[in-house]
Amino acid sequence: MSPEDTPPDEPEPEPGPPPRMFGPVYWTAIAFAVLCILGGLVIARFGPVWLAPATDHPTATESLGERPDSR
């Protein structure tokens, strides 16, 4: 018998449980991504209102006066 054919003196250790795929770091990253998306939606929706320059006169309802007819 050759040394390669002889059984080892110590049995190989059994593998432990498989690693957790969805640990706390994963859920923290998912929560951060959701917060970033929600923050972007809030800025897109309310940013023009909150960051608009303050004016004393309304520009959307202002009359343009007499204008020539378009062709």
C-alpha positions as CSV (number, residue, x, y, z in Angstrom):
1,M,0.0,0.0,0.0
2,S,1.2,3.5,-0.8
3,P,0.8,6.4,1.6
4,E,-1.8,7.9,-0.7
5,D,-4.1,4.9,-0.3
6,T,-4.0,4.9,3.5
7,P,-6.9,6.7,5.2
8,P,-6.0,9.9,7.0
9,D,-5.4,9.8,10.8
10,E,-7.8,12.6,11.4
11,P,-11.2,12.9,9.7
12,E,-11.8,16.1,7.8
13,P,-13.9,18.6,9.6
14,E,-17.4,18.8,8.5
15,P,-18.4,22.0,6.7
16,G,-20.3,24.5,8.8
17,P,-23.6,26.0,7.9
18,P,-23.7,27.9,4.7
19,P,-23.1,31.7,5.0
20,R,-26.1,33.9,5.4
21,M,-26.8,35.7,2.1
22,F,-29.2,38.3,3.5
23,G,-27.3,39.6,6.6
24,P,-27.6,43.0,8.3
25,V,-25.2,44.7,5.8
26,Y,-27.4,43.7,2.9
27,W,-30.6,45.1,4.5
28,T,-28.7,48.3,5.4
29,A,-27.7,48.8,1.8
30,I,-31.2,48.1,0.6
31,A,-32.6,50.6,3.1
32,F,-30.1,53.2,2.0
33,A,-31.0,52.7,-1.6
34,V,-34.7,53.1,-0.9
35,L,-34.1,56.3,1.1
36,C,-32.0,57.7,-1.8
37,I,-34.8,56.9,-4.3
38,L,-37.4,58.5,-2.0
39,G,-35.2,61.5,-1.5
40,G,-34.9,61.9,-5.2
41,L,-38.6,61.7,-5.7
42,V,-39.2,64.3,-2.9
43,I,-36.6,66.7,-4.5
44,A,-38.1,66.2,-8.0
45,R,-41.6,66.9,-6.7
46,F,-41.0,69.7,-4.2
47,G,-37.7,71.1,-5.2
48,P,-39.0,73.7,-7.7
49,V,-41.5,74.9,-5.1
50,W,-39.0,75.1,-2.2
51,L,-36.1,76.5,-4.1
52,A,-37.9,78.9,-6.3
53,P,-36.8,82.5,-6.0
54,A,-39.2,84.7,-4.1
55,T,-40.9,87.3,-6.3
56,D,-43.5,89.9,-5.4
57,H,-45.4,89.6,-8.7
58,P,-46.9,86.5,-10.2
59,T,-45.4,85.7,-13.6
60,A,-47.7,82.8,-14.6
61,T,-50.8,85.0,-14.7
62,E,-49.2,88.1,-16.0
63,S,-50.7,89.6,-19.2
64,L,-48.4,89.8,-22.2
65,G,-50.3,92.8,-23.6
66,E,-51.1,93.3,-27.2
67,R,-49.4,90.8,-29.5
68,P,-49.6,90.4,-33.2
69,D,-51.4,87.4,-34.6
70,S,-49.1,84.5,-35.4
71,R,-49.0,83.3,-39.0
